[in-house]
Amino acid sequence: MAAPTTEHVRNIVLVGQDGAGKTSLAEAMLFVSGKTQRMGTTHDGKSYLDYDPEEIKRKFTINTSIAPIPYKDFKINVLDTSGHPDFIADTLSTMQAAEMAMFVIDAVSGPQVMTNKLWRMAEDMRLSRSVYINHIDREHANFDTAMATLYARFGSRLGAVTVPMGVDKDFKGVIDIIRMKARYFKGDSEGEVVEDIPAEYMAVAQNAREKLCELVVEADDDLMEKYLEGEAITQEELEGLLGAAITKELFIPVFVGSTIIKQGIKNVM
């Protein structure tokens, strides 16, 4: 890949509570993009990003690491930060160098103290935000509860751009609400499969799509008038609105998946 121009570089900082899976998200993106040949993890001491001896010993991120990820015509610089309160100064400094903060949140425990603090800091910086709900395959995970908690903590501007197909042990992939397709990662050799949405998830997908349109359409007065008059927003119009809606803080995208089994990673990228 040739060196990208400035407009094709994205600097995204991963933030949130310690243990939510920020490093494993970056590791999964490295693997899915083909940048690495294996999935590194912090817990087994074989992470590409947590390579410092002290990080290996403690099994959590201390220093900010950069994962340069080529994807299509873009270069995504993923900045993996510490979620430990002792190292918040380094995390805040890294946030000031990024154009978006992606908050990684555990599907079971939800946003906790560190996440809340960093969210308010991102608001003060006027930093664009997104959310990745991780570990949706864990016991007692509940997507609706996780979304309700996010709404209560961070407001109604959040909108799901992916929703899970099943939760807990029944989780098998995600539904891409922007493109209205089912997507799931099927083994390291086969990669991601994209299919039509199964009938049992169509109502959920349509409800999420309607909520998404309601949020992003506010970025364009003409399209908002068209939408309020009952006309459908086209696929091209929806995709064209996303960036403007995020920039104007009208919309905060929410992704879902599981980093360890690499589900929902392509949508984030």
KOLNUBA-202195 format. One line per 10 residues: their letters; for each residue x, y, z of C-alpha. Coordinates in steps of 0.2 Angstrom, whole numbers. Example, Ala and Ser with C-alpha at 12.3 -4.5 7.8 and 13.67 -1.06 7.14 Angstrom:
% residues 2
as = 62,-22,39  68,-5,36
% end
This chain:
% residues 269
maapttehvr = 0,0,0  7,17,-5  8,31,8  -9,38,10  -13,56,8  -18,66,24  -37,64,20  -35,45,19  -28,44,37  -39,41,52
nivlvgqdga = -33,43,70  -44,34,82  -41,32,101  -48,17,110  -54,22,128  -64,15,142  -63,5,158  -48,-7,161  -53,-24,155  -67,-19,143
gktslaeaml = -56,-26,128  -48,-11,120  -32,-20,117  -41,-35,110  -51,-24,98  -35,-17,91  -27,-34,90  -43,-41,81  -42,-26,69  -24,-30,65
fvsgktqrmg = -28,-48,62  -43,-46,51  -34,-33,41  -20,-45,37  -7,-35,46  -4,-49,58  -4,-68,56  -11,-72,74  -23,-65,87  -12,-58,101
tthdgksyld = -20,-56,118  -15,-47,134  -19,-62,146  -7,-74,138  7,-61,137  8,-62,118  0,-46,114  8,-36,100  3,-20,108  6,-23,127
ydpeeikrkf = 24,-28,124  32,-19,139  38,-31,152  28,-22,165  12,-24,155  16,-42,152  18,-45,171  2,-35,176  -8,-40,161  -15,-23,157
tintsiapip = -11,-8,146  0,5,154  7,14,139  -2,20,123  2,10,108  -1,13,90  -8,0,78  -7,6,60  -20,-3,50  -22,-3,31
ykdfkinvld = -40,-4,26  -46,-1,8  -38,16,3  -36,21,21  -24,20,35  -32,19,52  -20,23,66  -28,15,81  -21,22,98  -24,9,112
tsghpdfiad = -24,18,129  -24,13,147  -40,11,156  -32,12,173  -35,28,183  -16,29,188  -12,32,169  -27,44,165  -15,58,161  -7,48,146
tlstmqaaem = -24,43,140  -30,61,140  -15,67,131  -18,54,117  -36,59,116  -31,77,111  -21,69,96  -36,59,89  -51,64,78  -62,51,87
amfvidavsg = -63,42,103  -71,24,102  -77,19,119  -75,1,122  -88,-6,135  -91,-23,142  -109,-29,137  -111,-37,155  -105,-23,167  -108,-8,156
pqvmtnklwr = -100,9,157  -91,11,173  -83,26,183  -67,27,171  -78,27,156  -90,40,163  -75,52,167  -67,50,150  -84,53,141  -86,69,150
maedmrlsrs = -68,74,145  -71,69,127  -87,81,127  -76,95,134  -63,92,120  -78,92,107  -70,75,102  -81,64,91  -86,48,99  -92,31,95
vyinhidreh = -95,15,105  -91,-3,104  -101,-15,115  -89,-29,118  -91,-47,125  -109,-49,119  -106,-68,119  -103,-68,138  -115,-76,150  -128,-63,155
anfdtamatl = -125,-51,141  -140,-41,135  -139,-29,121  -155,-20,125  -150,-17,143  -133,-11,137  -141,1,125  -153,7,139  -139,10,151  -129,20,137
yarfgsrlga = -145,31,134  -147,34,152  -128,39,155  -124,47,138  -140,53,130  -152,49,116  -140,53,102  -133,36,102  -138,25,88  -134,6,84
vtvpmgvdkd = -126,4,67  -124,-15,71  -135,-26,82  -131,-44,87  -139,-60,80  -142,-68,97  -133,-65,114  -123,-75,127  -120,-92,120  -132,-90,106
fkgvidiirm = -122,-75,98  -117,-79,80  -114,-63,71  -120,-45,68  -133,-36,57  -125,-21,48  -139,-8,50  -132,4,37  -131,-9,23  -145,-21,30
karyfkgdse = -134,-37,29  -130,-50,41  -111,-52,44  -102,-65,54  -84,-71,55  -82,-89,50  -65,-96,55  -48,-88,52  -46,-95,35  -64,-91,28
gevvedipae = -65,-73,35  -81,-64,35  -97,-70,27  -110,-57,22  -128,-63,19  -146,-57,19  -154,-54,36  -162,-69,43  -181,-67,45  -181,-68,64
ymavaqnare = -170,-53,65  -178,-42,52  -190,-33,63  -176,-28,75  -165,-22,60  -179,-12,53  -182,-3,70  -164,1,72  -163,7,54  -178,19,57
klcelvvead = -169,26,73  -153,28,63  -162,38,50  -171,49,62  -154,54,70  -143,57,55  -157,65,44  -155,81,55  -138,84,47  -147,90,31
ddlmekyleg = -163,101,31  -169,96,14  -167,77,18  -175,80,35  -190,88,27  -191,74,14  -190,61,28  -204,70,39  -215,70,24  -214,51,24
eaitqeeleg = -202,48,10  -189,35,12  -170,40,13  -160,31,0  -145,21,4  -134,34,-5  -142,48,5  -140,38,22  -121,35,19  -118,53,14
llgaaitkel = -126,59,30  -116,49,42  -100,59,42  -109,76,44  -121,69,58  -106,63,68  -96,79,65  -111,90,70  -113,79,86  -130,74,80
fipvfvgsti = -126,55,80  -114,44,90  -113,26,82  -114,11,92  -106,-6,87  -107,-23,95  -97,-39,94  -84,-49,102  -66,-46,99  -60,-63,105
ikqgiknvm = -70,-72,92  -68,-57,79  -86,-54,77  -91,-36,72  -73,-31,68  -75,-27,49  -90,-15,53  -79,-5,65  -65,-3,52
% end
